[in-house]
Amino acid sequence: MDQLDLARWQFGITTVYHYIFVPLTIGLSALTATLETAYVRTGKEHYKRAAKFWGKLFLINFAIGVATGLVQEFQFGMAWSDYSRYVGDVFGAPLAIEALLAFFLESTFLGLWIFGWDRLPRWVHAACMWIVAVGTMLSAYFILAANSWMQHPVGYRINPESGRAELTDFVAVLTNSTLLSAFPHVLFACFMTGAALMIGVSAWHLSRRRHVEVMRPSFKLASWVMLVAAVGVVLSGDMQARIMTEQQPMKMAAAEALYDTVAPASFSIFTVGSLDGGDEILSIRVPRLLSFMATGTWDGEVEGINDVQREERAQYGEGDYRPIVPVTYWSFRLMIGFGLLAAVVAAGLLALTGPPGRWIRKLWPRRLRPSDGETVPRWVWRAAVWAIPLPILGNSFGWIFTEMGRQPWVVYGMLRTADGVSPSVPASTVSLSLTVFTLLYAVLGVIEFRLLRTYAKAGPEAPAPARDPDDDGPDDGDDGHRPDAGENADESAERQLAFAY
């Protein structure tokens, strides 16, 4: 592989790897804040234990995500210097705001949350986690603003003297139509990811009848969040598909491997033989669905790859403006498939473990409750645990589709990917850094998995022992508070994680 191929592989690997942690961070922060708010409102101790437990998993994920995110941004100066030189004045603005505002907002209030247990008033402490959650969403918004500008550049001009892009309207960048459609789609997907982890870990404990008072409300909350977020993903994705068709018709055509313009256009669930423009051997199709996805009408016209190729040649000059069609086609379907499967799992879990209704009681001899591991078939809990990676896989294939479907452009209609790579960095250097990053990320992945697995299996801290109302407390002059070993161990673990971060 040449320098360009290696640089693209390196960027793709670091991006997909880093994005494993981003949705977990966003989703878990909001869910943890919700559980702590329930503790503030009700005063029930099990909500506090739940917030501490899920907050611990959030901290582990946040620390690893920060490390991989730094490398993600350094790549622009190392492997993509021509890209950074040409569009850095525009692209760097939202990234700088993300680092100076959103990231420091997260870090500051996360520190207060870690060390503020039983030191800050309850509502102030809960507000700290809500601010962290808002900070993660702001981070996502500003980073998506930079990426959306690459998909649909607005608010800039090309300086004729320097030949570089210059920012002229920052409001236009922050209100880009691509951004406004992508942000809710990404946010709902993040909530699905965080909820899937909470569902799986809760199910593992409930199947063993451990920490039921903590895991039961966590399981119920996460199941509803995952189901509602899945509906949000579908609705926002529908809006995003139409904007994508308008702004990048080649991407939509490649997503269907549609080579000739048709009206109405069907959507193929599975196709063999036509991804290279050849004869179709086998295809399972839903009539008119692609027309609705692309245009909002059931008989709308969808441009094919050949027609868009002719148009872009006439507009941008000679060249091949087609992405790798098989990658675009299958990543689009895998994104949709994993997301829908996660939604089905959430709906099934709610039906099997919640108030089931008359029809479900006819199928099962006893009402199924998540608080009673013996009455729920083992396969239900296994399905919940195995559903953890579904939203993560959907997110990963979604970003592969988004970035690969834009090729050969790094900034659509403005700068080709081949023109953005660093000219002075040899392929051997990129190959070395690619190898080092891949091995380092493998090690970090093992560390992340083992930490999450260890703390998830350990479960929440033990409940505080009830105090005897007739006990006036010790006579040695202390305040009467004697935390148990679980509380000390939990506080020590949180301090260690904070120190590592």
Salt bridges, closest charged atoms under 4 A:
GLU36 OE2 - HIS125 ND1 2.47
ASP82 OD1 - ARG85 NH1 2.64
ASP89 OD1 - ARG164 NH2 3.15
ASP118 OD1 - LYS48 NZ 3.07
GLU166 OE1 - ARG157 NH2 3.06
GLU213 OE2 - ARG49 NH1 2.73
ASP238 OD2 - ARG242 NH2 2.92
GLU256 OE2 - ARG285 NH1 3.16
GLU256 OE1 - ARG333 NH2 2.56
GLU280 OE1 - ARG285 NH2 3.04
ASP307 OD1 - ARG310 NH2 2.12
ASP320 OD1 - ARG322 NE 2.88
GLU374 OE2 - ARG209 NH1 3.28
GLU403 OE1 - ARG406 NH1 2.89
GLU461 OE1 - LYS52 NZ 3.64
ASP476 OD2 - ARG482 NH2 3.37
ASP478 OD2 - ARG482 NH2 3.30
GLU487 OE2 - HIS481 NE2 3.62
ASP490 OD1 - LYS56 NZ 2.81
GLU491 OE2 - ARG119 NH2 3.52
GLU491 OE2 - ARG495 NH2 3.11
